[in-house]
Amino acid sequence: APAHGTGTLLAARSPWPAPFARRIDPRREPGLSPQQRLHMEQVERTLRSRLRGRNVLLALGIGAVTAGIYAYTFYSVSQERFLDDLEQEAEAARARARARAESAGS
């Protein structure tokens, strides 16, 4: 049986199920040499810069897709001539109505 409160209490409080998933702070971790701490900081810095680069590329990609959809929408709406056609039909109907009114009045 485990000792009182050692393993079970730690496992109950930890959000990670395994000890290898635990994040450590290299400055506070006992037993690390200065070279190991320096190496861990360099690796974290490299990973952080890679992640930042990926995030920038993802943001640019999403922005480009959004701008493309927006531009295509404006382009397609400007190409639609159905309102012009409706206006021409309405004008022709008004002219026919005027012609009928004039012929009926004379």
Buried (B, 14 or more C-beta within 10 A) or exposed (E): EEEEEEEEEEEEEEEEEEEEEEEEEBEEEEEBEEEEBEEBEEEEEEEEEEEEEEEEEEEEEEEEEEEEEEEEEEEEEEEEEEEEEEEEEEEEEEEEEEEEEEEEEE
